[in-house]
Amino acid sequence: MPRALLASLLLLALPTAARGDDCVLTAGPKDRIGRGQDVVVEAGQTVETALALDGNVIVRKGAKVKQAVAVNGNVIIEARSKVTGTAAAFGGKIQLAPDAKIEGSRLELGDGLKVTGENGKQVDLKLSISGESLSDLLLSKMVEKARTCRIQQGTDGGIHLL
C-alpha cells in the first residue's frame, strides 16, 4: 500500500487536537475531486488521481487512472479500463469488471479491512476494541474529517492532504 495513502488514513483517524484543525486537499490539473457527487473518468481520459468524498469514483470503459479513492462511496472500474496504482474504497466496495485491471494495491475499509497487494495476495482483518469494530471507528472518523476538508487547486500536479 502506498505510504501516502496509509498516511492519509492514519492522519484522518487522529484526534483533531493531535493534527490541527485544517484539512486541505490540493488538486493538480490531472486530478478529479468531487464532494457529494460521483467523480467520473470518461472513456479515453487519463487522470492522475480520482477522489470522491461522499460519492463514487467511476472509471469508464477505456479510461486510465493512477489512483482511484472513494471516501463513503464505491470505486467502480468498468470493462477495459485501468487503475495503474492504488484503488481504495473507505466505506464502500471496489467493483471490478471482469476485463478491467488494477495494477497496484486494493484497499477496502468497511466491514473490516481488506488489502490486496500487487502480487494478488490478500489480507482480511476484522478487529474490535471493547466490542466495537475498529474499522467502523476509523471509518466514522475518516468520513467526519473528509467532510470538513477544503479543496484547492495546486501547482505541482498532485493531491495532498495537508
Sequence and secondary structure as in RCSB ss.txt:
>XXXX:A:sequence
MPRALLASLLLLALPTAARGDDCVLTAGPKDRIGRGQDVVVEAGQTVETALALDGNVIVRKGAKVKQAVAVNGNV
IIEARSKVTGTAAAFGGKIQLAPDAKIEGSRLELGDGLKVTGENGKQVDLKLSISGESLSDLLLSKMVEKARTCR
IQQGTDGGIHLL
>XXXX:A:secstr
  HHHHHHHHHHHS HHHH S  EEEE TTEEEEESS EEE TT EEEEEEEESS EEE TT EEEEEEEESS E
EE TT EESS EEEESS EEE TT EE S EEEESSSEEEE TTS EEEE  EETTEEHHHHHHHHHHHHHTT E
EEE SSSS EE 
